[in-house]
Amino acid sequence: MVTVEPVRRYLRDFVARNRPGSVRSYAYALLRWWRWLRVVQVEWDRATSAEVRDLVLWLKQATKPRTSPRTTSAATAGMVNPITRKRNRGDQYQPRTIRHSNAVIRSFYEFWIELGHGPLANPAPLDRRGGRQRTHGWLGEVQGLQVSLTKAKEKLATLDRSLERTRSVGQSRPTDLGMPVITRPQ
């Protein structure tokens, strides 16, 4: 088992505020997201709304993994049980599961953005018209640029505050970026 540090830190914070069942469902949703990012070969802090959209599209058509094959329950999959009035589990991901997955991804990135880490913009933003998430991700060119500019300004302000704290402690050393030094020939 490999520990994914960004997920571990997020869940450590999440567990302090939520029920164990919620923590379990969030952990599984993040596991699904992390596996998706590995498949599409994107680092978590480089994910965009395109990766979220593609995950949603994949979940809509994918068959859920099963530990054992269906036998007699195959005929009732997705149907409502007449006694309990609950829907029997089907083989596909339900819209509720997909919405939950989007909420988990959004919450995960909100956590990291608030800490000043991760991407500049949440790849799973809320749609401001009615509160539903835009699974197709594009706000429009002008709005997208405004969001990017706002997030970049927030990130710069965070970095400025961090630099001021470092200087006030007395650790004002230049940061080595690994860039070569270019000098003029004498």
C-alpha positions as CSV (number, residue, x, y, z in Angstrom):
1,M,0.0,0.0,0.0
2,V,1.3,3.4,-1.0
3,T,0.4,6.5,1.0
4,V,-0.6,9.5,-1.1
5,E,0.6,12.4,1.1
6,P,-1.8,15.1,-0.3
7,V,-4.8,12.8,0.3
8,R,-3.6,11.7,3.7
9,R,-3.2,15.4,4.9
10,Y,-6.7,16.3,3.5
11,L,-8.4,13.3,5.1
12,R,-6.6,13.9,8.5
13,D,-8.2,17.4,8.5
14,F,-11.5,16.0,7.1
15,V,-11.8,13.3,9.8
16,A,-11.8,15.9,12.6
17,R,-15.0,17.5,11.2
18,N,-17.0,14.5,9.8
19,R,-18.6,11.1,10.5
20,P,-16.6,7.9,9.8
21,G,-19.0,7.0,7.0
22,S,-18.3,10.3,5.3
23,V,-14.6,9.8,5.7
24,R,-14.8,6.4,4.1
25,S,-16.8,7.6,1.1
26,Y,-14.5,10.6,0.6
27,A,-11.4,8.3,0.8
28,Y,-12.9,6.0,-1.9
29,A,-13.8,8.9,-4.1
30,L,-10.3,10.3,-3.8
31,L,-8.9,6.8,-4.6
32,R,-10.9,6.8,-7.8
33,W,-9.7,10.3,-8.7
34,W,-6.1,9.4,-8.0
35,R,-6.3,6.3,-10.1
36,W,-7.9,8.4,-12.9
37,L,-5.1,10.9,-12.7
38,R,-2.6,8.1,-13.0
39,V,-4.4,6.7,-16.1
40,V,-4.4,10.0,-17.8
41,Q,-0.9,10.8,-16.6
42,V,-1.6,14.1,-14.9
43,E,-0.2,15.2,-11.6
44,W,-2.8,16.1,-9.0
45,D,-1.7,19.7,-8.8
46,R,-1.8,20.1,-12.6
47,A,-5.4,18.7,-13.0
48,T,-7.9,20.9,-14.9
49,S,-11.6,20.8,-15.5
50,A,-10.9,18.7,-18.6
51,E,-9.7,15.8,-16.4
52,V,-12.8,16.2,-14.2
53,R,-15.1,16.2,-17.2
54,D,-13.4,13.2,-18.7
55,L,-13.8,11.3,-15.4
56,V,-17.5,12.2,-15.3
57,L,-17.9,11.0,-18.9
58,W,-16.1,7.7,-18.1
59,L,-18.1,7.1,-14.9
60,K,-21.3,7.6,-16.9
61,Q,-20.4,4.7,-19.2
62,A,-18.2,2.5,-17.0
63,T,-19.3,-0.7,-15.3
64,K,-18.5,-0.7,-11.6
65,P,-15.8,-3.2,-10.5
66,R,-17.2,-6.2,-8.6
67,T,-15.4,-8.6,-6.3
68,S,-17.6,-11.5,-7.5
69,P,-19.8,-12.0,-10.6
70,R,-23.5,-11.4,-10.3
71,T,-25.7,-14.4,-10.1
72,T,-29.4,-14.2,-9.4
73,S,-29.3,-10.5,-8.6
74,A,-28.5,-9.6,-12.2
75,A,-32.2,-9.5,-13.1
76,T,-33.1,-7.0,-10.4
77,A,-30.1,-4.7,-10.8
78,G,-31.3,-1.1,-10.9
79,M,-34.9,-2.0,-10.1
80,V,-36.8,-0.8,-7.0
81,N,-37.4,-3.3,-4.2
82,P,-41.2,-3.4,-3.6
83,I,-40.7,-4.1,0.1
84,T,-38.0,-1.6,1.1
85,R,-38.7,0.8,-1.7
86,K,-34.9,1.1,-2.2
87,R,-33.2,0.8,-5.6
88,N,-31.2,-2.4,-6.0
89,R,-27.6,-1.7,-6.9
90,G,-27.0,-1.6,-10.6
91,D,-23.8,-2.3,-12.6
92,Q,-23.3,1.4,-13.6
93,Y,-22.3,4.4,-11.5
94,Q,-25.5,6.3,-10.5
95,P,-25.8,10.1,-11.1
96,R,-25.7,10.5,-7.3
97,T,-22.3,8.8,-7.1
98,I,-20.9,11.0,-9.9
99,R,-22.2,14.2,-8.1
100,H,-20.6,13.0,-4.9
101,S,-17.3,12.3,-6.7
102,N,-17.3,15.9,-8.0
103,A,-18.1,17.3,-4.6
104,V,-15.2,15.3,-3.1
105,I,-12.8,16.5,-5.8
106,R,-14.0,20.1,-5.3
107,S,-13.6,19.9,-1.5
108,F,-10.1,18.4,-1.8
109,Y,-8.8,21.2,-4.1
110,E,-10.5,23.9,-2.0
111,F,-8.5,22.5,1.0
112,W,-5.2,22.8,-0.8
113,I,-6.0,26.2,-2.4
114,E,-6.8,27.6,1.0
115,L,-3.4,26.4,2.2
116,G,-1.8,28.2,-0.7
117,H,-0.7,25.0,-2.4
118,G,-2.0,23.0,-5.4
119,P,-3.3,24.6,-8.6
120,L,-4.3,28.2,-9.0
121,A,-8.0,27.3,-9.8
122,N,-10.1,24.4,-8.6
123,P,-10.6,21.9,-11.4
124,A,-14.1,21.1,-10.1
125,P,-15.7,24.6,-9.5
126,L,-19.3,25.2,-8.7
127,D,-21.5,26.6,-11.4
128,R,-22.7,29.9,-10.0
129,R,-26.1,29.5,-11.8
130,G,-28.0,27.3,-9.5
131,G,-25.0,25.8,-7.5
132,R,-24.5,22.7,-9.7
133,Q,-21.1,21.8,-10.8
134,R,-20.2,22.3,-14.4
135,T,-19.0,18.9,-15.5
136,H,-18.0,20.2,-18.8
137,G,-15.8,22.7,-17.2
138,W,-15.5,25.7,-19.5
139,L,-16.8,29.1,-18.3
140,G,-16.2,31.0,-21.4
141,E,-12.9,32.7,-22.4
142,V,-13.4,36.0,-20.5
143,Q,-14.7,34.4,-17.4
144,G,-12.0,31.8,-17.5
145,L,-9.3,34.5,-17.7
146,Q,-10.9,36.5,-14.9
147,V,-10.9,33.4,-12.6
148,S,-7.3,32.7,-13.6
149,L,-6.2,36.3,-12.9
150,T,-8.0,36.3,-9.5
151,K,-6.4,33.0,-8.5
152,A,-3.0,34.2,-9.6
153,K,-3.3,37.4,-7.6
154,E,-4.3,35.3,-4.5
155,K,-1.4,33.0,-5.0
156,L,1.0,36.0,-5.3
157,A,-0.4,37.5,-2.1
158,T,0.1,34.2,-0.3
159,L,3.7,34.0,-1.6
160,D,4.3,37.6,-0.5
161,R,3.0,36.9,3.0
162,S,5.2,33.8,3.2
163,L,8.3,35.8,2.1
164,E,7.5,38.5,4.8
165,R,7.2,35.8,7.5
166,T,10.6,34.3,6.4
167,R,12.3,37.7,6.4
168,S,10.9,38.5,9.9
169,V,12.4,35.3,11.3
170,G,15.7,36.3,9.8
171,Q,16.1,33.7,7.2
172,S,16.5,35.9,4.2
173,R,18.5,33.7,1.8
174,P,17.9,33.7,-1.9
175,T,16.1,30.6,-3.2
176,D,18.1,28.4,-5.6
177,L,15.9,27.7,-8.5
178,G,18.5,25.5,-10.2
179,M,18.9,28.0,-13.0
180,P,22.3,28.4,-14.7
181,V,24.1,31.7,-14.1
182,I,24.9,33.4,-17.4
183,T,27.7,35.9,-17.4
184,R,29.0,38.2,-20.1
185,P,32.3,37.3,-21.7
186,Q,35.1,39.7,-20.4
